Amino acid sequence: MTLERDAKFGIGDVVRHRLFPFRGVVFDVDPQFANTEDWWLAIPEAIRPAKDQPFYHVLAENEDSFYTAYVSEQNLLPDAVSGPVKHPQTRELFESFDGQRYLLKAGDMRPN
């Protein structure tokens, strides 16, 4: 039996990682873990997240680069107060940042 929880964050929410120095914008949500077992096992056991929680696809950025990240809900915090993100793919998916969240473009085309 699998229990699914309501996701705390939605598409367009700006978030930051609880442990690692990156932030970004959510562009997709999995109600529970939907990546490979190898990916999950590669995370050190001491910080490995539970699978039975929402996981988020994030257009992420740090001081050095832009990338996509797959992050468990337990490791995300809201971060709209820090303003918009600079990730270049935000322009492909979102119309604008309203100060609280990004607004999806009509005919949303999520990155691969």
Residue pairs with C-beta under 8 A, 6 or more apart in sequence:
2 32
2 52
3 52
4 31
4 32
4 52
5 31
5 52
5 53
5 54
6 54
7 29
7 31
7 54
7 56
7 73
8 54
8 73
8 76
9 15
9 26
9 29
9 54
9 56
9 73
9 76
9 78
10 26
10 29
10 101
11 26
11 27
11 28
11 29
11 104
12 25
12 26
12 94
12 101
12 102
12 103
12 104
13 25
13 26
13 78
13 80
13 101
13 102
14 23
14 24
14 25
14 78
14 79
14 80
14 82
14 84
14 85
14 97
14 101
14 102
15 23
15 24
15 25
15 26
15 56
15 58
15 71
15 76
15 77
15 78
15 79
16 22
16 23
16 24
16 76
16 77
16 79
16 82
17 23
17 69
17 71
17 75
17 76
17 77
18 74
18 75
18 76
18 77
19 47
19 75
21 62
21 63
22 60
22 61
22 62
22 69
23 60
23 61
23 79
23 82
23 85
24 58
24 59
24 60
24 61
24 69
24 85
24 87
25 58
25 59
25 85
25 87
25 90
25 94
25 102
26 56
26 57
26 58
27 57
27 58
27 59
27 89
27 93
27 110
27 111
28 56
28 57
28 110
29 54
29 55
29 56
29 57
30 54
30 55
30 56
30 57
31 54
32 51
32 52
32 53
32 54
32 55
33 40
33 51
33 52
33 53
33 55
33 72
34 55
35 55
35 70
39 70
40 48
40 51
41 48
43 49
49 72
49 74
49 75
50 72
50 74
53 72
53 73
53 74
54 72
54 73
55 70
55 71
55 72
55 73
56 70
56 71
56 72
56 73
56 76
57 68
57 69
57 70
57 110
58 68
58 69
58 70
58 71
58 76
59 66
59 68
59 85
59 87
59 89
59 90
59 93
59 111
60 66
60 67
60 68
60 69
60 87
61 67
61 85
61 86
61 87
66 86
66 87
66 88
66 89
68 111
80 99
80 100
80 101
83 97
84 90
84 97
84 102
89 111
90 97
90 102
92 109
92 111
93 102
93 104
93 105
93 108
93 109
93 110
93 111
94 102
94 103
94 104
94 105
95 102
95 103
95 104
95 105
96 102
96 103
97 103
